Amino acid sequence: EDWKLHVEIDGSHHMNVEHWWADMSRQNELWIAGERVLRFPAWLVRERPREVLAQIRAALIAAGWVSGL
């Protein structure tokens, strides 16, 4: 909450048009409110977690978070 960052992991059911629109609508509302939304497919989280973590870290830093690492 402090960094106004949301991370969503999408599985195959997110390709269903109703789920897809629900996701888009929720994301639009967050963007309108000035929040950041990162979305990743589940396979990427499993297969290339470093890429996912790099983007999450970059978004946190852009929001003002300072890493101790």
mmCIF file of the N, C-alpha and C atoms, coordinates in Angstrom:
data_MODEL
# 
_entry.id   MODEL 
# 
loop_
_atom_site.group_PDB 
_atom_site.id 
_atom_site.type_symbol 
_atom_site.label_atom_id 
_atom_site.label_alt_id 
_atom_site.label_comp_id 
_atom_site.label_asym_id 
_atom_site.label_entity_id 
_atom_site.label_seq_id 
_atom_site.pdbx_PDB_ins_code 
_atom_site.Cartn_x 
_atom_site.Cartn_y 
_atom_site.Cartn_z 
_atom_site.occupancy 
_atom_site.B_iso_or_equiv 
_atom_site.pdbx_formal_charge 
_atom_site.auth_seq_id 
_atom_site.auth_comp_id 
_atom_site.auth_asym_id 
_atom_site.auth_atom_id 
_atom_site.pdbx_PDB_model_num 
ATOM 1   N N  . GLU A 1 1  ? 0.813   -1.203  0.000   1.00 0.00 ? 1  GLU A N  1 
ATOM 2   C CA . GLU A 1 1  ? 0.000   0.000   0.000   1.00 0.00 ? 1  GLU A CA 1 
ATOM 3   C C  . GLU A 1 1  ? 0.850   1.259   0.000   1.00 0.00 ? 1  GLU A C  1 
ATOM 4   N N  . ASP A 1 2  ? 1.946   1.249   0.768   1.00 0.00 ? 2  ASP A N  1 
ATOM 5   C CA . ASP A 1 2  ? 2.779   2.445   0.860   1.00 0.00 ? 2  ASP A CA 1 
ATOM 6   C C  . ASP A 1 2  ? 3.312   2.885   -0.502  1.00 0.00 ? 2  ASP A C  1 
ATOM 7   N N  . TRP A 1 3  ? 3.555   1.939   -1.378  1.00 0.00 ? 3  TRP A N  1 
ATOM 8   C CA . TRP A 1 3  ? 4.170   2.251   -2.676  1.00 0.00 ? 3  TRP A CA 1 
ATOM 9   C C  . TRP A 1 3  ? 3.143   2.262   -3.803  1.00 0.00 ? 3  TRP A C  1 
ATOM 10  N N  . LYS A 1 4  ? 1.872   2.038   -3.470  1.00 0.00 ? 4  LYS A N  1 
ATOM 11  C CA . LYS A 1 4  ? 0.784   2.053   -4.460  1.00 0.00 ? 4  LYS A CA 1 
ATOM 12  C C  . LYS A 1 4  ? 1.090   1.133   -5.634  1.00 0.00 ? 4  LYS A C  1 
ATOM 13  N N  . LEU A 1 5  ? 1.572   -0.064  -5.309  1.00 0.00 ? 5  LEU A N  1 
ATOM 14  C CA . LEU A 1 5  ? 1.934   -1.044  -6.324  1.00 0.00 ? 5  LEU A CA 1 
ATOM 15  C C  . LEU A 1 5  ? 1.097   -2.302  -6.149  1.00 0.00 ? 5  LEU A C  1 
ATOM 16  N N  . HIS A 1 6  ? 0.517   -2.753  -7.238  1.00 0.00 ? 6  HIS A N  1 
ATOM 17  C CA . HIS A 1 6  ? -0.250  -3.996  -7.257  1.00 0.00 ? 6  HIS A CA 1 
ATOM 18  C C  . HIS A 1 6  ? 0.421   -4.931  -8.254  1.00 0.00 ? 6  HIS A C  1 
ATOM 19  N N  . VAL A 1 7  ? 0.500   -6.196  -7.892  1.00 0.00 ? 7  VAL A N  1 
ATOM 20  C CA . VAL A 1 7  ? 1.062   -7.207  -8.781  1.00 0.00 ? 7  VAL A CA 1 
ATOM 21  C C  . VAL A 1 7  ? 0.000   -8.277  -8.977  1.00 0.00 ? 7  VAL A C  1 
ATOM 22  N N  . GLU A 1 8  ? -0.297  -8.564  -10.238 1.00 0.00 ? 8  GLU A N  1 
ATOM 23  C CA . GLU A 1 8  ? -1.272  -9.597  -10.548 1.00 0.00 ? 8  GLU A CA 1 
ATOM 24  C C  . GLU A 1 8  ? -0.600  -10.687 -11.361 1.00 0.00 ? 8  GLU A C  1 
ATOM 25  N N  . ILE A 1 9  ? -0.931  -11.922 -11.031 1.00 0.00 ? 9  ILE A N  1 
ATOM 26  C CA . ILE A 1 9  ? -0.421  -13.072 -11.762 1.00 0.00 ? 9  ILE A CA 1 
ATOM 27  C C  . ILE A 1 9  ? -1.610  -13.705 -12.467 1.00 0.00 ? 9  ILE A C  1 
ATOM 28  N N  . ASP A 1 10 ? -1.524  -13.740 -13.790 1.00 0.00 ? 10 ASP A N  1 
ATOM 29  C CA . ASP A 1 10 ? -2.634  -14.230 -14.601 1.00 0.00 ? 10 ASP A CA 1 
ATOM 30  C C  . ASP A 1 10 ? -2.416  -15.670 -15.036 1.00 0.00 ? 10 ASP A C  1 
ATOM 31  N N  . GLY A 1 11 ? -3.391  -16.509 -14.750 1.00 0.00 ? 11 GLY A N  1 
ATOM 32  C CA . GLY A 1 11 ? -3.411  -17.873 -15.250 1.00 0.00 ? 11 GLY A CA 1 
ATOM 33  C C  . GLY A 1 11 ? -4.234  -17.940 -16.533 1.00 0.00 ? 11 GLY A C  1 
ATOM 34  N N  . SER A 1 12 ? -4.421  -19.120 -17.046 1.00 0.00 ? 12 SER A N  1 
ATOM 35  C CA . SER A 1 12 ? -5.111  -19.281 -18.337 1.00 0.00 ? 12 SER A CA 1 
ATOM 36  C C  . SER A 1 12 ? -6.564  -18.804 -18.302 1.00 0.00 ? 12 SER A C  1 
ATOM 37  N N  . HIS A 1 13 ? -7.222  -18.876 -17.141 1.00 0.00 ? 13 HIS A N  1 
ATOM 38  C CA . HIS A 1 13 ? -8.625  -18.439 -17.080 1.00 0.00 ? 13 HIS A CA 1 
ATOM 39  C C  . HIS A 1 13 ? -8.775  -16.943 -17.353 1.00 0.00 ? 13 HIS A C  1 
ATOM 40  N N  . HIS A 1 14 ? -7.695  -16.197 -17.284 1.00 0.00 ? 14 HIS A N  1 
ATOM 41  C CA . HIS A 1 14 ? -7.756  -14.753 -17.555 1.00 0.00 ? 14 HIS A CA 1 
ATOM 42  C C  . HIS A 1 14 ? -7.935  -14.468 -19.043 1.00 0.00 ? 14 HIS A C  1 
ATOM 43  N N  . MET A 1 15 ? -7.850  -15.498 -19.881 1.00 0.00 ? 15 MET A N  1 
ATOM 44  C CA . MET A 1 15 ? -8.075  -15.323 -21.312 1.00 0.00 ? 15 MET A CA 1 
ATOM 45  C C  . MET A 1 15 ? -9.564  -15.377 -21.658 1.00 0.00 ? 15 MET A C  1 
ATOM 46  N N  . ASN A 1 16 ? -10.376 -15.866 -20.730 1.00 0.00 ? 16 ASN A N  1 
ATOM 47  C CA . ASN A 1 16 ? -11.821 -15.832 -20.916 1.00 0.00 ? 16 ASN A CA 1 
ATOM 48  C C  . ASN A 1 16 ? -12.243 -14.374 -20.982 1.00 0.00 ? 16 ASN A C  1 
ATOM 49  N N  . VAL A 1 17 ? -13.066 -14.023 -21.958 1.00 0.00 ? 17 VAL A N  1 
ATOM 50  C CA . VAL A 1 17 ? -13.378 -12.619 -22.208 1.00 0.00 ? 17 VAL A CA 1 
ATOM 51  C C  . VAL A 1 17 ? -13.972 -11.915 -20.981 1.00 0.00 ? 17 VAL A C  1 
ATOM 52  N N  . GLU A 1 18 ? -14.785 -12.596 -20.193 1.00 0.00 ? 18 GLU A N  1 
ATOM 53  C CA . GLU A 1 18 ? -15.376 -11.963 -19.009 1.00 0.00 ? 18 GLU A CA 1 
ATOM 54  C C  . GLU A 1 18 ? -14.321 -11.713 -17.929 1.00 0.00 ? 18 GLU A C  1 
ATOM 55  N N  . HIS A 1 19 ? -13.438 -12.677 -17.717 1.00 0.00 ? 19 HIS A N  1 
ATOM 56  C CA . HIS A 1 19 ? -12.348 -12.480 -16.746 1.00 0.00 ? 19 HIS A CA 1 
ATOM 57  C C  . HIS A 1 19 ? -11.409 -11.389 -17.241 1.00 0.00 ? 19 HIS A C  1 
ATOM 58  N N  . TRP A 1 20 ? -11.130 -11.433 -18.542 1.00 0.00 ? 20 TRP A N  1 
ATOM 59  C CA . TRP A 1 20 ? -10.215 -10.464 -19.144 1.00 0.00 ? 20 TRP A CA 1 
ATOM 60  C C  . TRP A 1 20 ? -10.742 -9.042  -18.934 1.00 0.00 ? 20 TRP A C  1 
ATOM 61  N N  . TRP A 1 21 ? -12.036 -8.838  -19.207 1.00 0.00 ? 21 TRP A N  1 
ATOM 62  C CA . TRP A 1 21 ? -12.608 -7.514  -19.018 1.00 0.00 ? 21 TRP A CA 1 
ATOM 63  C C  . TRP A 1 21 ? -12.613 -7.126  -17.541 1.00 0.00 ? 21 TRP A C  1 
ATOM 64  N N  . ALA A 1 22 ? -12.923 -8.052  -16.651 1.00 0.00 ? 22 ALA A N  1 
ATOM 65  C CA . ALA A 1 22 ? -12.910 -7.746  -15.217 1.00 0.00 ? 22 ALA A CA 1 
ATOM 66  C C  . ALA A 1 22 ? -11.511 -7.278  -14.784 1.00 0.00 ? 22 ALA A C  1 
ATOM 67  N N  . ASP A 1 23 ? -10.486 -7.958  -15.309 1.00 0.00 ? 23 ASP A N  1 
ATOM 68  C CA . ASP A 1 23 ? -9.104  -7.567  -15.013 1.00 0.00 ? 23 ASP A CA 1 
ATOM 69  C C  . ASP A 1 23 ? -8.798  -6.170  -15.553 1.00 0.00 ? 23 ASP A C  1 
ATOM 70  N N  . MET A 1 24 ? -9.201  -5.921  -16.794 1.00 0.00 ? 24 MET A N  1 
ATOM 71  C CA . MET A 1 24 ? -8.953  -4.609  -17.401 1.00 0.00 ? 24 MET A CA 1 
ATOM 72  C C  . MET A 1 24 ? -9.662  -3.505  -16.634 1.00 0.00 ? 24 MET A C  1 
ATOM 73  N N  . SER A 1 25 ? -10.905 -3.738  -16.288 1.00 0.00 ? 25 SER A N  1 
ATOM 74  C CA . SER A 1 25 ? -11.690 -2.736  -15.573 1.00 0.00 ? 25 SER A CA 1 
ATOM 75  C C  . SER A 1 25 ? -11.061 -2.421  -14.215 1.00 0.00 ? 25 SER A C  1 
ATOM 76  N N  . ARG A 1 26 ? -10.667 -3.458  -13.474 1.00 0.00 ? 26 ARG A N  1 
ATOM 77  C CA . ARG A 1 26 ? -10.024 -3.257  -12.174 1.00 0.00 ? 26 ARG A CA 1 
ATOM 78  C C  . ARG A 1 26 ? -8.710  -2.498  -12.342 1.00 0.00 ? 26 ARG A C  1 
ATOM 79  N N  . GLN A 1 27 ? -7.938  -2.857  -13.363 1.00 0.00 ? 27 GLN A N  1 
ATOM 80  C CA . GLN A 1 27 ? -6.675  -2.174  -13.618 1.00 0.00 ? 27 GLN A CA 1 
ATOM 81  C C  . GLN A 1 27 ? -6.914  -0.714  -13.974 1.00 0.00 ? 27 GLN A C  1 
ATOM 82  N N  . ASN A 1 28 ? -7.910  -0.436  -14.798 1.00 0.00 ? 28 ASN A N  1 
ATOM 83  C CA . ASN A 1 28 ? -8.226  0.945   -15.157 1.00 0.00 ? 28 ASN A CA 1 
ATOM 84  C C  . ASN A 1 28 ? -8.563  1.773   -13.923 1.00 0.00 ? 28 ASN A C  1 
ATOM 85  N N  . GLU A 1 29 ? -9.357  1.209   -13.025 1.00 0.00 ? 29 GLU A N  1 
ATOM 86  C CA . GLU A 1 29 ? -9.733  1.928   -11.802 1.00 0.00 ? 29 GLU A CA 1 
ATOM 87  C C  . GLU A 1 29 ? -8.499  2.240   -10.954 1.00 0.00 ? 29 GLU A C  1 
ATOM 88  N N  . LEU A 1 30 ? -7.570  1.293   -10.870 1.00 0.00 ? 30 LEU A N  1 
ATOM 89  C CA . LEU A 1 30 ? -6.349  1.536   -10.105 1.00 0.00 ? 30 LEU A CA 1 
ATOM 90  C C  . LEU A 1 30 ? -5.503  2.615   -10.760 1.00 0.00 ? 30 LEU A C  1 
ATOM 91  N N  . TRP A 1 31 ? -5.379  2.574   -12.083 1.00 0.00 ? 31 TRP A N  1 
ATOM 92  C CA . TRP A 1 31 ? -4.600  3.588   -12.786 1.00 0.00 ? 31 TRP A CA 1 
ATOM 93  C C  . TRP A 1 31 ? -5.224  4.973   -12.615 1.00 0.00 ? 31 TRP A C  1 
ATOM 94  N N  . ILE A 1 32 ? -6.534  5.038   -12.700 1.00 0.00 ? 32 ILE A N  1 
ATOM 95  C CA . ILE A 1 32 ? -7.231  6.313   -12.518 1.00 0.00 ? 32 ILE A CA 1 
ATOM 96  C C  . ILE A 1 32 ? -6.924  6.882   -11.139 1.00 0.00 ? 32 ILE A C  1 
ATOM 97  N N  . ALA A 1 33 ? -6.818  6.013   -10.139 1.00 0.00 ? 33 ALA A N  1 
ATOM 98  C CA . ALA A 1 33 ? -6.528  6.429   -8.767  1.00 0.00 ? 33 ALA A CA 1 
ATOM 99  C C  . ALA A 1 33 ? -5.036  6.718   -8.550  1.00 0.00 ? 33 ALA A C  1 
ATOM 100 N N  . GLY A 1 34 ? -4.221  6.549   -9.589  1.00 0.00 ? 34 GLY A N  1 
ATOM 101 C CA . GLY A 1 34 ? -2.797  6.854   -9.483  1.00 0.00 ? 34 GLY A CA 1 
ATOM 102 C C  . GLY A 1 34 ? -1.937  5.717   -8.960  1.00 0.00 ? 34 GLY A C  1 
ATOM 103 N N  . GLU A 1 35 ? -2.431  4.512   -9.031  1.00 0.00 ? 35 GLU A N  1 
ATOM 104 C CA . GLU A 1 35 ? -1.679  3.355   -8.547  1.00 0.00 ? 35 GLU A CA 1 
ATOM 105 C C  . GLU A 1 35 ? -1.005  2.636   -9.710  1.00 0.00 ? 35 GLU A C  1 
ATOM 106 N N  . ARG A 1 36 ? 0.035   1.880   -9.388  1.00 0.00 ? 36 ARG A N  1 
ATOM 107 C CA . ARG A 1 36 ? 0.777   1.117   -10.395 1.00 0.00 ? 36 ARG A CA 1 
ATOM 108 C C  . ARG A 1 36 ? 0.282   -0.329  -10.385 1.00 0.00 ? 36 ARG A C  1 
ATOM 109 N N  . VAL A 1 37 ? 0.178   -0.910  -11.561 1.00 0.00 ? 37 VAL A N  1 
ATOM 110 C CA . VAL A 1 37 ? -0.236  -2.298  -11.682 1.00 0.00 ? 37 VAL A CA 1 
ATOM 111 C C  . VAL A 1 37 ? 0.757   -3.017  -12.587 1.00 0.00 ? 37 VAL A C  1 
ATOM 112 N N  . LEU A 1 38 ? 1.352   -4.071  -12.061 1.00 0.00 ? 38 LEU A N  1 
ATOM 113 C CA . LEU A 1 38 ? 2.200   -4.934  -12.870 1.00 0.00 ? 38 LEU A CA 1 
ATOM 114 C C  . LEU A 1 38 ? 1.481   -6.262  -13.021 1.00 0.00 ? 38 LEU A C  1 
ATOM 115 N N  . ARG A 1 39 ? 1.480   -6.791  -14.239 1.00 0.00 ? 39 ARG A N  1 
ATOM 116 C CA . ARG A 1 39 ? 0.815   -8.067  -14.494 1.00 0.00 ? 39 ARG A CA 1 
ATOM 117 C C  . ARG A 1 39 ? 1.797   -9.015  -15.144 1.00 0.00 ? 39 ARG A C  1 
ATOM 118 N N  . PHE A 1 40 ? 1.732   -10.259 -14.690 1.00 0.00 ? 40 PHE A N  1 
ATOM 119 C CA . PHE A 1 40 ? 2.622   -11.287 -15.205 1.00 0.00 ? 40 PHE A CA 1 
ATOM 120 C C  . PHE A 1 40 ? 1.837   -12.569 -15.447 1.00 0.00 ? 40 PHE A C  1 
ATOM 121 N N  . PRO A 1 41 ? 2.149   -13.278 -16.527 1.00 0.00 ? 41 PRO A N  1 
ATOM 122 C CA . PRO A 1 41 ? 1.526   -14.587 -16.704 1.00 0.00 ? 41 PRO A CA 1 
ATOM 123 C C  . PRO A 1 41 ? 2.167   -15.580 -15.729 1.00 0.00 ? 41 PRO A C  1 
ATOM 124 N N  . ALA A 1 42 ? 1.393   -16.552 -15.287 1.00 0.00 ? 42 ALA A N  1 
ATOM 125 C CA . ALA A 1 42 ? 1.880   -17.528 -14.314 1.00 0.00 ? 42 ALA A CA 1 
ATOM 126 C C  . ALA A 1 42 ? 3.123   -18.251 -14.816 1.00 0.00 ? 42 ALA A C  1 
ATOM 127 N N  . TRP A 1 43 ? 3.180   -18.570 -16.105 1.00 0.00 ? 43 TRP A N  1 
ATOM 128 C CA . TRP A 1 43 ? 4.344   -19.298 -16.629 1.00 0.00 ? 43 TRP A CA 1 
ATOM 129 C C  . TRP A 1 43 ? 5.628   -18.496 -16.453 1.00 0.00 ? 43 TRP A C  1 
ATOM 130 N N  . LEU A 1 44 ? 5.555   -17.161 -16.592 1.00 0.00 ? 44 LEU A N  1 
ATOM 131 C CA . LEU A 1 44 ? 6.753   -16.331 -16.438 1.00 0.00 ? 44 LEU A CA 1 
ATOM 132 C C  . LEU A 1 44 ? 7.236   -16.357 -14.988 1.00 0.00 ? 44 LEU A C  1 
ATOM 133 N N  . VAL A 1 45 ? 6.312   -16.331 -14.051 1.00 0.00 ? 45 VAL A N  1 
ATOM 134 C CA . VAL A 1 45 ? 6.669   -16.381 -12.638 1.00 0.00 ? 45 VAL A CA 1 
ATOM 135 C C  . VAL A 1 45 ? 7.401   -17.691 -12.339 1.00 0.00 ? 45 VAL A C  1 
ATOM 136 N N  . ARG A 1 46 ? 6.932   -18.772 -12.946 1.00 0.00 ? 46 ARG A N  1 
ATOM 137 C CA . ARG A 1 46 ? 7.573   -20.074 -12.738 1.00 0.00 ? 46 ARG A CA 1 
ATOM 138 C C  . ARG A 1 46 ? 8.884   -20.216 -13.494 1.00 0.00 ? 46 ARG A C  1 
ATOM 139 N N  . GLU A 1 47 ? 8.910   -19.774 -14.744 1.00 0.00 ? 47 GLU A N  1 
ATOM 140 C CA . GLU A 1 47 ? 10.046  -20.024 -15.632 1.00 0.00 ? 47 GLU A CA 1 
ATOM 141 C C  . GLU A 1 47 ? 11.151  -18.964 -15.565 1.00 0.00 ? 47 GLU A C  1 
ATOM 142 N N  . ARG A 1 48 ? 10.787  -17.712 -15.301 1.00 0.00 ? 48 ARG A N  1 
ATOM 143 C CA . ARG A 1 48 ? 11.780  -16.632 -15.301 1.00 0.00 ? 48 ARG A CA 1 
ATOM 144 C C  . ARG A 1 48 ? 11.536  -15.676 -14.134 1.00 0.00 ? 48 ARG A C  1 
ATOM 145 N N  . PRO A 1 49 ? 11.587  -16.200 -12.913 1.00 0.00 ? 49 PRO A N  1 
ATOM 146 C CA . PRO A 1 49 ? 11.260  -15.370 -11.742 1.00 0.00 ? 49 PRO A CA 1 
ATOM 147 C C  . PRO A 1 49 ? 12.181  -14.166 -11.578 1.00 0.00 ? 49 PRO A C  1 
ATOM 148 N N  . ARG A 1 50 ? 13.422  -14.255 -12.003 1.00 0.00 ? 50 ARG A N  1 
ATOM 149 C CA . ARG A 1 50 ? 14.327  -13.100 -11.864 1.00 0.00 ? 50 ARG A CA 1 
ATOM 150 C C  . ARG A 1 50 ? 13.849  -11.917 -12.691 1.00 0.00 ? 50 ARG A C  1 
ATOM 151 N N  . GLU A 1 51 ? 13.290  -12.194 -13.856 1.00 0.00 ? 51 GLU A N  1 
ATOM 152 C CA . GLU A 1 51 ? 12.755  -11.126 -14.705 1.00 0.00 ? 51 GLU A CA 1 
ATOM 153 C C  . GLU A 1 51 ? 11.571  -10.448 -14.015 1.00 0.00 ? 51 GLU A C  1 
ATOM 154 N N  . VAL A 1 52 ? 10.716  -11.250 -13.407 1.00 0.00 ? 52 VAL A N  1 
ATOM 155 C CA . VAL A 1 52 ? 9.562   -10.727 -12.673 1.00 0.00 ? 52 VAL A CA 1 
ATOM 156 C C  . VAL A 1 52 ? 10.038  -9.868  -11.496 1.00 0.00 ? 52 VAL A C  1 
ATOM 157 N N  . LEU A 1 53 ? 10.965  -10.407 -10.720 1.00 0.00 ? 53 LEU A N  1 
ATOM 158 C CA . LEU A 1 53 ? 11.474  -9.663  -9.568  1.00 0.00 ? 53 LEU A CA 1 
ATOM 159 C C  . LEU A 1 53 ? 12.166  -8.369  -9.977  1.00 0.00 ? 53 LEU A C  1 
ATOM 160 N N  . ALA A 1 54 ? 12.877  -8.391  -11.092 1.00 0.00 ? 54 ALA A N  1 
ATOM 161 C CA . ALA A 1 54 ? 13.553  -7.174  -11.561 1.00 0.00 ? 54 ALA A CA 1 
ATOM 162 C C  . ALA A 1 54 ? 12.529  -6.078  -11.875 1.00 0.00 ? 54 ALA A C  1 
ATOM 163 N N  . GLN A 1 55 ? 11.417  -6.453  -12.483 1.00 0.00 ? 55 GLN A N  1 
ATOM 164 C CA . GLN A 1 55 ? 10.399  -5.450  -12.810 1.00 0.00 ? 55 GLN A CA 1 
ATOM 165 C C  . GLN A 1 55 ? 9.688   -4.952  -11.558 1.00 0.00 ? 55 GLN A C  1 
ATOM 166 N N  . ILE A 1 56 ? 9.434   -5.850  -10.622 1.00 0.00 ? 56 ILE A N  1 
ATOM 167 C CA . ILE A 1 56 ? 8.806   -5.422  -9.363  1.00 0.00 ? 56 ILE A CA 1 
ATOM 168 C C  . ILE A 1 56 ? 9.736   -4.474  -8.626  1.00 0.00 ? 56 ILE A C  1 
ATOM 169 N N  . ARG A 1 57 ? 11.003  -4.819  -8.557  1.00 0.00 ? 57 ARG A N  1 
ATOM 170 C CA . ARG A 1 57 ? 11.976  -3.955  -7.886  1.00 0.00 ? 57 ARG A CA 1 
ATOM 171 C C  . ARG A 1 57 ? 12.060  -2.591  -8.570  1.00 0.00 ? 57 ARG A C  1 
ATOM 172 N N  . ALA A 1 58 ? 12.092  -2.573  -9.901  1.00 0.00 ? 58 ALA A N  1 
ATOM 173 C CA . ALA A 1 58 ? 12.155  -1.313  -10.645 1.00 0.00 ? 58 ALA A CA 1 
ATOM 174 C C  . ALA A 1 58 ? 10.922  -0.451  -10.357 1.00 0.00 ? 58 ALA A C  1 
ATOM 175 N N  . ALA A 1 59 ? 9.755   -1.071  -10.282 1.00 0.00 ? 59 ALA A N  1 
ATOM 176 C CA . ALA A 1 59 ? 8.526   -0.318  -9.996  1.00 0.00 ? 59 ALA A CA 1 
ATOM 177 C C  . ALA A 1 59 ? 8.556   0.254   -8.579  1.00 0.00 ? 59 ALA A C  1 
ATOM 178 N N  . LEU A 1 60 ? 9.045   -0.523  -7.628  1.00 0.00 ? 60 LEU A N  1 
ATOM 179 C CA . LEU A 1 60 ? 9.147   -0.028  -6.253  1.00 0.00 ? 60 LEU A CA 1 
ATOM 180 C C  . LEU A 1 60 ? 10.115  1.150   -6.159  1.00 0.00 ? 60 LEU A C  1 
ATOM 181 N N  . ILE A 1 61 ? 11.248  1.036   -6.821  1.00 0.00 ? 61 ILE A N  1 
ATOM 182 C CA . ILE A 1 61 ? 12.224  2.135   -6.816  1.00 0.00 ? 61 ILE A CA 1 
ATOM 183 C C  . ILE A 1 61 ? 11.629  3.375   -7.473  1.00 0.00 ? 61 ILE A C  1 
ATOM 184 N N  . ALA A 1 62 ? 10.903  3.195   -8.577  1.00 0.00 ? 62 ALA A N  1 
ATOM 185 C CA . ALA A 1 62 ? 10.266  4.336   -9.248  1.00 0.00 ? 62 ALA A CA 1 
ATOM 186 C C  . ALA A 1 62 ? 9.231   5.002   -8.338  1.00 0.00 ? 62 ALA A C  1 
ATOM 187 N N  . ALA A 1 63 ? 8.663   4.217   -7.415  1.00 0.00 ? 63 ALA A N  1 
ATOM 188 C CA . ALA A 1 63 ? 7.657   4.750   -6.487  1.00 0.00 ? 63 ALA A CA 1 
ATOM 189 C C  . ALA A 1 63 ? 8.291   5.373   -5.248  1.00 0.00 ? 63 ALA A C  1 
ATOM 190 N N  . GLY A 1 64 ? 9.623   5.304   -5.139  1.00 0.00 ? 64 GLY A N  1 
ATOM 191 C CA . GLY A 1 64 ? 10.278  5.935   -4.017  1.00 0.00 ? 64 GLY A CA 1 
ATOM 192 C C  . GLY A 1 64 ? 10.880  5.003   -2.982  1.00 0.00 ? 64 GLY A C  1 
ATOM 193 N N  . TRP A 1 65 ? 10.744  3.717   -3.179  1.00 0.00 ? 65 TRP A N  1 
ATOM 194 C CA . TRP A 1 65 ? 11.312  2.737   -2.256  1.00 0.00 ? 65 TRP A CA 1 
ATOM 195 C C  . TRP A 1 65 ? 12.831  2.699   -2.426  1.00 0.00 ? 65 TRP A C  1 
ATOM 196 N N  . VAL A 1 66 ? 13.533  2.583   -1.333  1.00 0.00 ? 66 VAL A N  1 
ATOM 197 C CA . VAL A 1 66 ? 14.995  2.497   -1.383  1.00 0.00 ? 66 VAL A CA 1 
ATOM 198 C C  . VAL A 1 66 ? 15.390  1.137   -0.844  1.00 0.00 ? 66 VAL A C  1 
ATOM 199 N N  . SER A 1 67 ? 16.043  0.369   -1.693  1.00 0.00 ? 67 SER A N  1 
ATOM 200 C CA . SER A 1 67 ? 16.455  -0.973  -1.320  1.00 0.00 ? 67 SER A CA 1 
ATOM 201 C C  . SER A 1 67 ? 17.698  -0.926  -0.444  1.00 0.00 ? 67 SER A C  1 
ATOM 202 N N  . GLY A 1 68 ? 17.740  -1.779  0.539   1.00 0.00 ? 68 GLY A N  1 
ATOM 203 C CA . GLY A 1 68 ? 18.930  -1.927  1.371   1.00 0.00 ? 68 GLY A CA 1 
ATOM 204 C C  . GLY A 1 68 ? 19.916  -2.904  0.771   1.00 0.00 ? 68 GLY A C  1 
ATOM 205 N N  . LEU A 1 69 ? 19.585  -3.430  -0.414  1.00 0.00 ? 69 LEU A N  1 
ATOM 206 C CA . LEU A 1 69 ? 20.449  -4.427  -1.052  1.00 0.00 ? 69 LEU A CA 1 
ATOM 207 C C  . LEU A 1 69 ? 21.407  -3.804  -2.021  1.00 0.00 ? 69 LEU A C  1 
# 
